[in-house]
Amino acid sequence: MLKRESLSRPNANTRAVFLYLSIWNELRSFSEKLEYRPGRLFVNVYKRPKYVSPNSMVSEDLGVITAPMPDQPIERCKADVGLLSQIIVSKFADHLPLYRQDGILACRRQV
């Protein structure tokens, strides 16, 4: 399945004070969401690197920050906007029950 990656960063004012932690991969937060475009499914990977303040050991500054996730219609849902809209349109406009949509995605799209 095709994967598309996007990198989110905090705003420029905050990022100027913080140093990028690129030493270890585990210092990066990422999430995967299933997206649908007509005729194909793919996975959106949202990567959010972590930044640390060099003064966090000395003062009460923020320790580690991460960019916020892009806005989503349903919090913590693995389906992205395109897949959710396809499910809603198929359910109410095309009158396809959810179990049939599940079968179509499983058979045709190998989900």
C-alpha positions as CSV (number, residue, x, y, z in Angstrom):
1,M,0.0,0.0,0.0
2,L,1.3,3.5,-0.9
3,K,2.4,5.7,2.0
4,R,2.6,9.5,2.0
5,E,4.6,11.2,4.6
6,S,4.2,14.7,6.0
7,L,6.4,16.5,8.5
8,S,4.9,18.9,11.1
9,R,7.0,21.4,13.0
10,P,6.2,23.8,15.8
11,N,5.9,27.5,14.8
12,A,9.1,29.4,14.0
13,N,9.3,31.4,17.2
14,T,9.3,28.3,19.4
15,R,11.6,26.4,17.1
16,A,14.3,29.1,17.3
17,V,14.8,28.5,21.0
18,F,14.6,24.7,20.8
19,L,17.2,22.3,19.4
20,Y,16.1,19.4,17.1
21,L,16.7,16.0,18.6
22,S,17.8,13.9,15.6
23,I,20.0,11.4,17.4
24,W,17.4,8.6,18.0
25,N,14.4,7.7,15.9
26,E,12.3,7.1,19.0
27,L,12.4,10.8,19.7
28,R,10.0,11.3,16.8
29,S,6.3,10.9,17.2
30,F,4.3,9.7,14.2
31,S,0.8,8.4,13.5
32,E,-0.6,6.6,10.5
33,K,-4.1,7.2,9.1
34,L,-5.9,5.4,6.3
35,E,-6.9,7.8,3.4
36,Y,-9.2,7.1,0.4
37,R,-9.1,8.8,-2.9
38,P,-11.4,7.6,-5.7
39,G,-10.0,4.3,-6.8
40,R,-7.2,3.8,-4.3
41,L,-6.4,3.6,-0.6
42,F,-3.1,4.8,0.9
43,V,-1.7,5.6,4.3
44,N,-0.9,9.1,5.5
45,V,2.1,9.2,7.9
46,Y,2.2,12.3,10.1
47,K,5.7,12.7,11.5
48,R,6.3,15.2,14.3
49,P,9.9,15.6,15.5
50,K,10.6,16.4,19.1
51,Y,12.5,19.5,20.1
52,V,14.3,20.1,23.4
53,S,15.2,23.4,25.1
54,P,18.9,23.7,25.9
55,N,18.0,25.6,29.1
56,S,15.6,23.0,30.4
57,M,18.2,21.5,32.7
58,V,19.0,24.9,34.2
59,S,15.7,26.9,34.3
60,E,12.0,26.2,34.4
61,D,11.6,26.5,30.5
62,L,9.6,23.9,28.6
63,G,11.5,20.7,28.3
64,V,10.4,18.9,25.2
65,I,7.8,20.1,22.6
66,T,6.2,18.4,19.7
67,A,4.2,20.0,16.9
68,P,0.4,19.5,17.2
69,M,-1.4,17.0,15.0
70,P,-3.4,18.4,12.1
71,D,-7.1,18.9,12.8
72,Q,-9.1,15.7,12.5
73,P,-12.9,15.2,12.5
74,I,-12.7,12.3,15.1
75,E,-9.9,12.4,17.7
76,R,-7.6,9.3,17.8
77,C,-9.3,7.7,14.7
78,K,-7.2,5.7,12.3
79,A,-9.4,6.8,9.3
80,D,-8.5,10.0,7.6
81,V,-11.0,12.6,6.2
82,G,-11.2,11.0,2.7
83,L,-12.1,7.5,4.0
84,L,-14.7,8.9,6.5
85,S,-16.4,10.9,3.7
86,Q,-16.4,7.9,1.4
87,I,-18.1,5.8,4.2
88,I,-20.7,8.4,4.9
89,V,-21.5,8.9,1.2
90,S,-21.7,5.2,0.5
91,K,-23.9,4.7,3.6
92,F,-26.5,7.5,3.0
93,A,-26.3,8.3,-0.7
94,D,-25.7,4.9,-2.2
95,H,-27.6,3.0,0.6
96,L,-24.7,0.5,1.2
97,P,-24.8,-1.0,4.7
98,L,-21.5,-0.9,6.6
99,Y,-21.0,-4.7,6.4
100,R,-21.1,-4.5,2.6
101,Q,-18.6,-1.6,2.6
102,D,-16.4,-3.6,4.8
103,G,-16.6,-6.5,2.4
104,I,-15.8,-4.3,-0.6
105,L,-12.8,-2.8,1.1
106,A,-11.5,-6.2,2.2
107,C,-12.0,-7.8,-1.2
108,R,-11.1,-5.1,-3.6
109,R,-8.6,-3.0,-1.7
110,Q,-6.9,-5.7,0.6
111,V,-7.6,-3.7,3.8
